[in-house]
Amino acid sequence: MRTTLDLPENLLLEAMKLTRTGTKTAVIVLALRELIRKSKIADIKKYKGKIDLDIDLSKLRDRH
């Protein structure tokens, strides 16, 4: 999809440099994917300590 955006050039160039991304489109796509990933992780973290999985960590880590 084509979209026209007015982005701060310095932020875009810094993001491209830090991520070693060669194009503006690629760095924006990467940023969107990371935003979605972090949002999903935050949603999952809400369940920490609320679900009893009945798992023996020693057994899973092969420490019989």
Residue pairs with C-beta under 8 A, 6 or more apart in sequence:
5 28
12 24
12 27
15 21
15 27
15 31
16 22
16 23
16 24
16 27
19 27
19 30
21 27
21 30
58 64
